[in-house]
Amino acid sequence: MFVDSHIHLGRDDFAPDRAETIGRAVAAGVARFLEVGYDLASSERAVQLAAAEPRFQATVGVHPHDAAGLASADGRITAEGEAALARLAELAAHPAVAAVGEIGLDFFRDLSPRPAQAAALRAQLALAERLRLPVVLHVRDAYAQAIALLQEAGLPSRRGVFHSFAGDAATARWALAHGFRLGIGGPITYRGGRLADVVRETGGHGLLLETDAPWLPPHPHRGRRNEPAWLPLIAEAVAAACGETVEEVARRTTAGYAALFAGPDGACDA
């Protein structure tokens, strides 16, 4: 049994065949799904989808690309941002909501000013702490800054996952040593990447599997809309990197998902 720990099936990309997409995934052995919000609209869709689909859980949050909707360019939470945070808290009261996310820092695209990204991340870390929820972190070209901010703000007591992890081995060691998990997706199957080497160093511990569908499809499906039925290809690449069987990867990552998103304290014990 696999768990896809990061998907966006609520997007219009899947409107024509959402039920069929879920069916293909279940047939491929994917038994549970985490539908991830990245703004208010997608967070609301995530909760709706999780309420309708017993295999789904949801997250609610505002992505760093949209941080300007929460904070000003000089890093102050705006009145609009306060209202949005209040709405996220309302959505998070639904029993299907498992985490706050995806939240973080993206210094690759810089679609929101960096002070706004930092303020939005701090505010949502505080929200997650108040709600006793783990976090789903989106970090791109900003691992050092994200770690510094997490340490300054205080590590979330329920910890969380670095989604679509793309950091180096030292960053992976820091994350695992501090109780976070690493979300491993399609890029582990790409030729010439370093992610397999980083995963190998983990020994398979502290990992979650994810597709990030509709993005980042695994080889040989690059250039197509990603979907959770291809999660086993990611599991195979993780197994090859770690010298494990696919069954061992499935067991370990499924247990890790349960510990983080369904366990009493989010401890990194798998």
C-alpha positions as CSV (number, residue, x, y, z in Angstrom):
1,M,0.0,0.0,0.0
2,F,1.3,3.4,-1.0
3,V,0.3,6.9,0.2
4,D,0.7,9.9,-2.1
5,S,1.6,12.6,0.5
6,H,1.2,15.6,-1.9
7,I,-1.2,16.0,-4.7
8,H,-3.4,18.7,-6.2
9,L,-6.3,16.8,-7.7
10,G,-8.7,19.6,-7.0
11,R,-7.2,21.6,-9.9
12,D,-9.0,22.1,-13.2
13,D,-6.3,19.8,-14.8
14,F,-8.3,16.9,-13.3
15,A,-11.8,18.1,-13.8
16,P,-12.5,15.9,-16.8
17,D,-11.3,12.7,-15.2
18,R,-10.8,13.1,-11.5
19,A,-12.7,10.0,-10.5
20,E,-10.9,7.9,-13.2
21,T,-7.5,9.4,-12.0
22,I,-8.3,8.3,-8.4
23,G,-9.4,4.9,-9.7
24,R,-6.1,4.4,-11.6
25,A,-4.2,5.3,-8.5
26,V,-6.1,2.9,-6.3
27,A,-5.5,0.1,-8.9
28,A,-1.8,0.9,-8.8
29,G,-1.8,0.4,-5.0
30,V,-2.1,4.0,-3.8
31,A,-4.5,3.7,-0.9
32,R,-4.4,7.2,0.6
33,F,-3.9,10.8,-0.6
34,L,-3.1,14.2,0.9
35,E,-4.7,17.0,-1.1
36,V,-2.7,20.1,-0.6
37,G,-3.9,23.7,-0.5
38,Y,-1.8,26.5,-1.7
39,D,-4.2,29.5,-1.4
40,L,-7.6,30.1,0.0
41,A,-9.5,28.7,-3.0
42,S,-7.4,25.6,-3.3
43,S,-7.6,25.1,0.5
44,E,-11.3,25.2,0.3
45,R,-11.3,22.7,-2.6
46,A,-9.0,20.4,-0.7
47,V,-11.3,20.3,2.3
48,Q,-14.3,19.7,0.1
49,L,-12.5,16.9,-1.7
50,A,-11.3,15.2,1.5
51,A,-14.8,15.5,2.9
52,A,-16.2,13.7,-0.1
53,E,-13.5,11.1,-0.5
54,P,-12.7,8.8,2.4
55,R,-9.2,8.0,1.1
56,F,-8.3,11.7,1.3
57,Q,-7.0,14.1,3.8
58,A,-6.4,17.8,3.2
59,T,-4.1,20.6,4.1
60,V,-4.8,24.4,4.1
61,G,-2.3,27.1,3.6
62,V,-0.9,29.9,1.4
63,H,2.1,29.2,-0.9
64,P,5.0,31.6,-0.9
65,H,4.1,32.6,-4.4
66,D,0.9,34.1,-3.0
67,A,2.4,35.5,0.2
68,A,1.7,39.0,-1.0
69,G,-1.9,38.3,-0.3
70,L,-1.0,37.9,3.4
71,A,1.8,40.4,3.9
72,S,3.1,43.7,2.6
73,A,6.4,44.1,0.8
74,D,8.0,45.3,4.0
75,G,6.9,42.1,5.8
76,R,3.8,43.2,7.8
77,I,0.6,41.0,7.9
78,T,-2.1,43.1,6.2
79,A,-5.8,43.3,7.2
80,E,-6.5,41.1,4.2
81,G,-3.9,38.7,5.4
82,E,-5.5,38.6,8.9
83,A,-8.8,37.7,7.3
84,A,-7.2,35.0,5.2
85,L,-5.5,33.5,8.3
86,A,-8.8,33.5,10.1
87,R,-10.4,31.7,7.2
88,L,-7.6,29.1,7.1
89,A,-8.2,28.5,10.8
90,E,-11.9,27.9,10.1
91,L,-11.0,25.4,7.3
92,A,-8.5,23.7,9.5
93,A,-11.2,22.8,12.0
94,H,-12.5,20.2,9.6
95,P,-11.5,16.7,10.8
96,A,-10.1,15.8,7.4
97,V,-7.4,18.6,7.7
98,A,-4.1,17.0,8.5
99,A,-1.6,19.9,8.2
100,V,-1.0,23.6,7.4
101,G,0.6,23.9,4.0
102,E,2.0,24.3,1.6
103,I,3.9,27.2,3.1
104,G,7.5,28.3,2.9
105,L,10.0,30.3,0.9
106,D,10.6,30.3,-2.9
107,F,13.5,32.4,-3.9
108,F,13.7,30.8,-7.3
109,R,10.6,32.5,-8.8
110,D,10.3,35.3,-6.2
111,L,6.6,35.8,-7.2
112,S,6.1,37.6,-3.8
113,P,8.6,39.9,-2.1
114,R,10.9,38.0,0.2
115,P,9.9,40.0,3.3
116,A,6.3,39.1,2.5
117,Q,7.2,35.4,2.1
118,A,9.0,35.4,5.5
119,A,6.1,37.1,7.2
120,A,3.6,34.7,5.7
121,L,5.6,31.7,6.7
122,R,6.0,33.0,10.3
123,A,2.3,33.7,10.6
124,Q,1.3,30.2,9.3
125,L,3.9,28.5,11.5
126,A,2.2,30.2,14.4
127,L,-1.2,29.1,13.1
128,A,0.0,25.5,12.8
129,E,1.3,25.7,16.4
130,R,-1.9,27.1,17.7
131,L,-3.9,24.4,15.9
132,R,-1.4,21.6,16.9
133,L,-0.9,20.6,13.3
134,P,2.2,19.7,11.3
135,V,3.4,21.7,8.4
136,V,4.0,21.0,4.7
137,L,7.0,23.2,3.6
138,H,7.7,24.4,0.1
139,V,11.3,25.5,-0.1
140,R,13.1,26.4,-3.3
141,D,16.5,28.0,-3.5
142,A,16.1,29.1,0.1
143,Y,16.9,26.1,2.4
144,A,19.4,28.1,4.5
145,Q,17.0,30.9,5.0
146,A,14.1,28.6,5.8
147,I,16.1,26.7,8.4
148,A,17.2,30.0,10.0
149,L,13.6,31.2,10.1
150,L,12.4,27.9,11.5
151,Q,15.0,28.1,14.3
152,E,14.2,31.7,15.0
153,A,10.4,31.1,15.1
154,G,10.7,27.9,17.0
155,L,10.4,24.4,15.3
156,P,6.8,23.3,15.0
157,S,6.0,20.9,17.8
158,R,4.3,18.6,15.3
159,R,7.1,19.1,12.8
160,G,6.3,18.4,9.2
161,V,7.7,17.6,5.8
162,F,10.0,19.3,3.3
163,H,7.8,18.8,0.2
164,S,9.6,17.9,-3.1
165,F,12.9,17.9,-1.3
166,A,15.7,19.3,-3.4
167,G,18.3,20.2,-0.8
168,D,21.8,18.7,-0.4
169,A,22.9,16.0,2.0
170,A,23.7,18.4,4.8
171,T,20.2,19.9,4.6
172,A,18.7,16.5,4.6
173,R,20.7,15.5,7.7
174,W,19.6,18.7,9.5
175,A,15.9,18.0,8.6
176,L,15.9,14.4,9.7
177,A,17.9,15.1,12.9
178,H,15.3,17.7,13.9
179,G,12.3,15.4,13.3
180,F,11.2,16.6,9.8
181,R,10.5,14.3,6.9
182,L,11.6,14.6,3.3
183,G,9.0,14.4,0.5
184,I,10.5,12.5,-2.4
185,G,8.8,12.8,-5.8
186,G,9.4,12.5,-9.6
187,P,12.8,14.2,-9.7
188,I,14.5,11.1,-8.1
189,T,13.9,9.3,-11.4
190,Y,15.6,12.1,-13.5
191,R,18.9,11.3,-15.0
192,G,21.8,13.4,-13.8
193,G,20.1,14.6,-10.6
194,R,21.7,14.3,-7.1
195,L,18.5,13.4,-5.3
196,A,19.1,9.7,-5.5
197,D,22.5,10.2,-3.7
198,V,20.9,12.3,-1.0
199,V,18.1,9.6,-0.5
200,R,20.8,6.9,-0.4
201,E,22.5,8.7,2.5
202,T,19.2,8.7,4.5
203,G,19.1,4.9,4.4
204,G,15.4,5.2,3.6
205,H,14.5,6.7,6.9
206,G,12.3,9.7,7.3
207,L,11.0,9.7,3.7
208,L,7.5,10.2,2.3
209,L,6.5,9.5,-1.3
210,E,4.7,12.2,-3.3
211,T,3.8,12.9,-6.9
212,D,2.9,16.7,-6.6
213,A,0.4,15.9,-9.4
214,P,-0.2,17.5,-11.9
215,W,3.5,18.6,-11.8
216,L,6.9,16.8,-11.7
217,P,6.0,13.5,-13.5
218,P,8.5,10.7,-13.0
219,H,10.5,9.3,-15.9
220,P,9.3,8.1,-18.5
221,H,6.3,10.3,-18.3
222,R,8.0,13.7,-18.3
223,G,6.2,16.3,-20.3
224,R,2.8,14.8,-19.4
225,R,0.3,15.6,-16.7
226,N,1.5,13.8,-13.6
227,E,-0.9,11.6,-11.7
228,P,-0.8,9.5,-8.5
229,A,-1.0,6.2,-10.4
230,W,2.7,6.8,-11.2
231,L,3.8,6.8,-7.5
232,P,5.1,3.3,-7.7
233,L,7.8,4.5,-10.2
234,I,9.0,6.9,-7.5
235,A,9.0,4.1,-4.9
236,E,11.1,1.9,-7.2
237,A,13.7,4.7,-7.5
238,V,13.8,5.1,-3.8
239,A,14.1,1.4,-3.3
240,A,17.0,1.3,-5.8
241,A,18.8,4.1,-4.1
242,C,18.4,2.6,-0.6
243,G,19.0,-1.0,-1.4
244,E,15.5,-1.9,-0.3
245,T,12.5,-3.7,-1.9
246,V,9.6,-1.7,-3.1
247,E,7.5,-3.4,-0.4
248,E,9.9,-2.2,2.3
249,V,9.7,1.4,0.9
250,A,5.9,1.2,0.9
251,R,5.7,-0.1,4.4
252,R,8.2,2.5,5.8
253,T,6.7,5.5,4.0
254,T,3.2,4.5,4.8
255,A,4.1,4.2,8.5
256,G,5.9,7.6,8.3
257,Y,2.8,9.2,6.8
258,A,0.7,7.9,9.6
259,A,3.1,9.0,12.3
260,L,3.2,12.5,10.9
261,F,-0.3,13.2,9.8
262,A,-2.3,10.8,11.9
263,G,-0.1,10.1,14.9
264,P,-0.5,11.7,18.3
265,D,2.7,13.7,18.2
266,G,4.1,13.6,14.7
267,A,7.3,11.9,15.9
268,C,9.7,10.8,13.2
269,D,9.9,7.1,14.1
270,A,9.9,5.2,10.9
